């Protein structure tokens, strides 16, 4: 059964606009954001980065804070780290030249310009704690000026933070403030499964200096200046929940879609026009389906990476290990993450289905809306369903847990994580679409995007948007899928 969009009458448009402003509660006031200013210099010979960061941290919570915590994600790449960022079955792919270690050294911390002791905590010595003095506690809306000097040692690894071949990935590379939620900073370590990250939107000003012959692709918009064999990229990015860059000897193709600069950086891609077109078509299609892409530019980058790809705000890493139609699909999938992860955030450690399930489903929606790609939507759903049934059948005898409410670290391996969050997640959204009908389903999605863009959403926030759009109670629908009660027989309710 092929689904078609109904023509939207003027009246319905008015109803939707009304829904956007009333559904999901309150229109919160625009709050001032924290701002990161980072000056970083890449040393190509030693594969290090020296950086000075100042953060104007705004307490955007309702609590009085006596400390501010930061993730030190590069610490996961050090020798002796308790949690490896590389899944055990992918070690040889990840480290093509043998084991390699890296990390982050925090050289100093300042508070309002005054030197502080450097305090490292966390389950894996991966959290920087900046204690606030008794008379300097941070009330809601107040600001603290925090300075951090740090040095990065980049490991030789095909990963978010690492180099191999001619590209250097700087993902999750600087101390990023932890999200404060339910009375605590969320300090999960760097697990191997999934994308174990969670952060708040902030503004960024980053100056990254590299040797002159290299190119930097990054989050945000850059101006470039050259000086004595070096090049500095001055990059501004507003309202982004992370800042990533890839350094390399790239060729680049660019185009414009709906006023957005879409760039494709590549090294070996034999058909770069196809890849650029997939990125541009994705920006257009998802903009039409969910709401306009929220930034001025978008870059997809062919780089060295152990999984298919990785998403960052305004930037996606696409693995050079992937080819052909799958490479195109990775571009589409990672671009969909600009809506579900970059714009609308969620805790990717505890609710990976919210971004991965919806992104995988969005990839199928892309194909449905772009028949020239020759991938049939219904066939994709059928394949996902039979794959899931096969998985379910193989494991039901041992009472395998099929819940999607687990932390990424609680899945036994990447295989189980993928089946639960991508495959079952996609099937859940397809079942929801069938139950609600297109008008309510897409109305709910648009509201979810508009209402939670630049924020962090929780499961109930998403469910609430679909409930408002459809006028139906959907808690038990979601619970049965998320808690693992849905079997794949008897109308998905066994
Ligand atoms: Zn994904």
Boltz pocket constraint, residues with backbone or C-beta under 6 A from the ligand:
constraints:
  - pocket:
      binder: B
      contacts: [[A, 333], [A, 334], [A, 337], [A, 355], [A, 356], [A, 359]]
      max_distance: 6.0
